[in-house]
Amino acid sequence: MMWHTSSRTADTLLWIGMAAAVAFATLALSAARNGIFDLDRGTQALVGLTRSSSLHGPMATLSLLGQATGLVPAIAMAQIISWRCRRRWAVALPIVMAGTWGLETLGKWAVDRPRPNGAAWGFPSGHTFSVVVLFGVIAYLVCTSGAGQRWRWTAVTTCGVLALGVAFSRLYLDMHWLSDVGGGFAVGLAYLPLAIWCVELAPARASAASPATAGAGIEG
Protein backbone atom coordinates (compact mmCIF):
# COMPACT_ATOMS: atom_id res chain seq x y z
CA MET A 1 0.00 0.00 0.00
CA MET A 2 1.24 3.49 -0.87
CA TRP A 3 0.68 6.64 1.11
CA HIS A 4 0.53 10.04 -0.48
CA THR A 5 1.26 13.43 1.01
CA SER A 6 -0.70 16.11 -0.81
CA SER A 7 0.92 19.29 -2.09
CA ARG A 8 -1.32 21.25 0.28
CA THR A 9 0.06 19.30 3.23
CA ALA A 10 3.59 19.83 1.95
CA ASP A 11 3.04 23.58 1.63
CA THR A 12 1.52 23.75 5.12
CA LEU A 13 4.49 21.93 6.60
CA LEU A 14 6.85 24.27 4.77
CA TRP A 15 5.16 27.39 6.15
CA ILE A 16 5.07 25.98 9.68
CA GLY A 17 8.75 25.15 9.45
CA MET A 18 9.69 28.61 8.18
CA ALA A 19 7.67 30.40 10.85
CA ALA A 20 9.12 28.18 13.59
CA ALA A 21 12.66 28.75 12.31
CA VAL A 22 12.20 32.52 12.49
CA ALA A 23 10.71 32.21 15.99
CA PHE A 24 13.62 30.07 17.15
CA ALA A 25 16.24 32.40 15.70
CA THR A 26 14.60 35.40 17.34
CA LEU A 27 14.32 33.67 20.71
CA ALA A 28 17.88 32.34 20.55
CA LEU A 29 19.33 35.78 19.79
CA SER A 30 17.34 37.36 22.62
CA ALA A 31 18.42 34.63 25.05
CA ALA A 32 22.07 35.02 24.07
CA ARG A 33 21.98 38.81 24.45
CA ASN A 34 19.64 39.35 27.37
CA GLY A 35 20.05 36.20 29.45
CA ILE A 36 17.07 35.27 31.61
CA PHE A 37 13.75 36.97 30.87
CA ASP A 38 11.32 38.32 33.47
CA LEU A 39 8.72 35.88 32.11
CA ASP A 40 11.12 33.02 32.85
CA ARG A 41 11.44 34.01 36.48
CA GLY A 42 7.70 34.62 36.84
CA THR A 43 6.89 31.22 35.36
CA GLN A 44 9.45 29.54 37.56
CA ALA A 45 7.74 31.01 40.63
CA LEU A 46 4.31 29.83 39.46
CA VAL A 47 5.54 26.33 38.69
CA GLY A 48 7.12 26.24 42.14
CA LEU A 49 3.65 26.54 43.65
CA THR A 50 2.66 23.21 42.06
CA ARG A 51 5.57 21.23 43.47
CA SER A 52 4.82 18.47 45.94
CA SER A 53 6.45 15.23 47.01
CA SER A 54 3.69 13.21 45.33
CA LEU A 55 4.30 14.79 41.94
CA HIS A 56 8.06 14.57 41.78
CA GLY A 57 8.11 10.87 40.85
CA PRO A 58 5.57 11.15 38.00
CA MET A 59 7.30 14.25 36.63
CA ALA A 60 10.69 12.54 36.70
CA THR A 61 9.22 9.52 34.94
CA LEU A 62 7.54 11.68 32.29
CA SER A 63 10.80 13.51 31.71
CA LEU A 64 12.48 10.20 30.81
CA LEU A 65 10.59 10.26 27.49
CA GLY A 66 12.88 13.06 26.36
CA GLN A 67 16.19 11.33 27.07
CA ALA A 68 17.88 8.18 25.83
CA THR A 69 16.19 6.03 28.48
CA GLY A 70 12.80 6.72 26.94
CA LEU A 71 13.70 7.81 23.41
CA VAL A 72 15.59 4.67 22.36
CA PRO A 73 12.73 2.24 23.18
CA ALA A 74 10.19 4.62 21.62
CA ILE A 75 12.23 4.92 18.43
CA ALA A 76 12.71 1.15 18.28
CA MET A 77 8.97 0.58 18.72
CA ALA A 78 8.15 3.10 15.98
CA GLN A 79 10.63 1.34 13.68
CA ILE A 80 9.09 -2.06 14.31
CA ILE A 81 5.57 -0.79 13.67
CA SER A 82 6.50 1.10 10.51
CA TRP A 83 8.88 -1.51 9.04
CA ARG A 84 6.25 -3.36 7.02
CA CYS A 85 4.36 -0.43 5.54
CA ARG A 86 6.61 2.65 5.93
CA ARG A 87 10.05 1.09 5.63
CA ARG A 88 11.67 4.33 4.55
CA TRP A 89 10.74 5.86 7.90
CA ALA A 90 11.85 2.77 9.81
CA VAL A 91 15.33 3.29 8.37
CA ALA A 92 15.38 7.08 8.53
CA LEU A 93 13.95 7.68 12.02
CA PRO A 94 17.20 7.02 13.97
CA ILE A 95 19.04 9.35 11.58
CA VAL A 96 16.39 12.03 12.00
CA MET A 97 16.60 11.74 15.79
CA ALA A 98 20.41 11.85 15.69
CA GLY A 99 20.03 15.14 13.84
CA THR A 100 18.08 16.57 16.78
CA TRP A 101 21.02 15.83 19.05
CA GLY A 102 23.40 17.64 16.72
CA LEU A 103 21.21 20.72 16.40
CA GLU A 104 20.51 20.75 20.13
CA THR A 105 24.23 20.66 20.92
CA LEU A 106 24.94 23.45 18.43
CA GLY A 107 22.16 25.62 19.87
CA LYS A 108 23.28 25.09 23.46
CA TRP A 109 26.86 25.95 22.56
CA ALA A 110 25.88 29.07 20.62
CA VAL A 111 23.55 30.53 23.27
CA ASP A 112 25.48 29.23 26.29
CA ARG A 113 22.85 30.16 28.88
CA PRO A 114 22.64 28.49 32.31
CA ARG A 115 19.67 26.51 33.58
CA PRO A 116 17.59 27.49 36.61
CA ASN A 117 19.56 25.04 38.76
CA GLY A 118 22.85 26.64 37.70
CA ALA A 119 23.93 23.89 35.30
CA ALA A 120 25.28 24.93 31.90
CA TRP A 121 23.70 24.87 28.45
CA GLY A 122 20.01 25.28 29.08
CA PHE A 123 18.78 26.74 25.78
CA PRO A 124 17.08 25.09 23.97
CA SER A 125 15.50 22.25 25.92
CA GLY A 126 16.79 19.08 24.29
CA HIS A 127 14.07 16.96 25.89
CA THR A 128 11.38 19.18 24.39
CA PHE A 129 13.09 19.30 21.00
CA SER A 130 13.40 15.51 20.84
CA VAL A 131 9.82 14.70 21.81
CA VAL A 132 8.38 17.31 19.45
CA VAL A 133 10.21 15.66 16.55
CA LEU A 134 9.58 12.05 17.58
CA PHE A 135 5.90 12.46 18.43
CA GLY A 136 5.48 14.76 15.46
CA VAL A 137 6.75 12.03 13.14
CA ILE A 138 4.46 9.47 14.78
CA ALA A 139 1.43 11.76 14.43
CA TYR A 140 2.37 12.47 10.80
CA LEU A 141 2.67 8.77 9.97
CA VAL A 142 -0.73 7.99 11.49
CA CYS A 143 -2.39 10.95 9.77
CA THR A 144 -1.02 9.96 6.36
CA SER A 145 -1.61 6.21 6.74
CA GLY A 146 -5.24 6.13 5.69
CA ALA A 147 -6.39 5.57 9.27
CA GLY A 148 -9.86 6.74 10.24
CA GLN A 149 -10.50 10.20 11.57
CA ARG A 150 -10.87 8.95 15.14
CA TRP A 151 -7.46 7.32 15.02
CA ARG A 152 -5.92 10.43 13.49
CA TRP A 153 -7.33 12.72 16.17
CA THR A 154 -6.34 10.27 18.90
CA ALA A 155 -2.77 10.13 17.60
CA VAL A 156 -2.43 13.90 17.29
CA THR A 157 -3.97 14.54 20.72
CA THR A 158 -1.91 11.86 22.47
CA CYS A 159 1.34 12.99 20.88
CA GLY A 160 0.59 16.64 21.68
CA VAL A 161 -0.28 15.90 25.31
CA LEU A 162 2.88 13.83 25.77
CA ALA A 163 5.07 16.56 24.27
CA LEU A 164 3.47 19.22 26.48
CA GLY A 165 3.80 16.92 29.49
CA VAL A 166 7.52 16.41 28.93
CA ALA A 167 7.97 20.16 28.47
CA PHE A 168 6.18 20.90 31.73
CA SER A 169 8.19 18.24 33.55
CA ARG A 170 11.38 20.10 32.62
CA LEU A 171 10.00 23.27 34.22
CA TYR A 172 8.73 21.34 37.23
CA LEU A 173 12.11 19.65 37.82
CA ASP A 174 13.83 23.06 37.61
CA MET A 175 15.90 21.92 34.66
CA HIS A 176 14.82 24.63 32.20
CA TRP A 177 13.40 28.11 31.92
CA LEU A 178 10.18 28.70 30.02
CA SER A 179 12.12 30.21 27.11
CA ASP A 180 14.32 27.08 26.99
CA VAL A 181 11.19 25.00 26.53
CA GLY A 182 9.83 27.49 23.99
CA GLY A 183 13.10 27.25 22.09
CA GLY A 184 12.79 23.46 22.10
CA PHE A 185 9.30 23.65 20.62
CA ALA A 186 10.36 26.22 18.02
CA VAL A 187 13.41 24.34 16.77
CA GLY A 188 11.44 21.09 16.83
CA LEU A 189 8.66 22.55 14.69
CA ALA A 190 11.29 23.97 12.33
CA TYR A 191 13.22 20.70 12.04
CA LEU A 192 10.22 18.37 11.75
CA PRO A 193 8.95 19.62 8.35
CA LEU A 194 12.51 19.54 7.01
CA ALA A 195 12.89 15.93 8.14
CA ILE A 196 9.58 14.97 6.53
CA TRP A 197 10.60 16.69 3.32
CA CYS A 198 13.97 14.95 3.16
CA VAL A 199 12.63 11.50 4.01
CA GLU A 200 9.41 11.47 2.03
CA LEU A 201 8.51 14.47 -0.11
CA ALA A 202 11.80 15.13 -1.88
CA PRO A 203 12.29 11.46 -2.97
CA ALA A 204 8.66 11.32 -4.11
CA ARG A 205 9.07 14.41 -6.29
CA ALA A 206 12.35 13.07 -7.66
CA SER A 207 10.63 9.80 -8.59
CA ALA A 208 7.78 11.69 -10.26
CA ALA A 209 10.25 13.74 -12.29
CA SER A 210 12.29 10.73 -13.43
CA PRO A 211 9.85 9.49 -16.13
CA ALA A 212 9.62 12.97 -17.61
CA THR A 213 13.41 13.28 -17.64
CA ALA A 214 13.79 9.86 -19.22
CA GLY A 215 11.21 10.71 -21.86
CA ALA A 216 12.96 13.94 -22.70
CA GLY A 217 16.21 12.03 -23.14
CA ILE A 218 14.60 9.54 -25.54
CA GLU A 219 12.99 12.29 -27.59
CA GLY A 220 16.25 14.21 -27.78
PyMOL commands that set and color helices and strands:
alter all, ss='L'
color gray80, all
select helices_A, chain A and resi 7-34+38-48+53-66+68-82+87-111+126-143+149-172+178-219
alter helices_A, ss='H'
color red, helices_A
deselect
rebuild
show_as cartoon
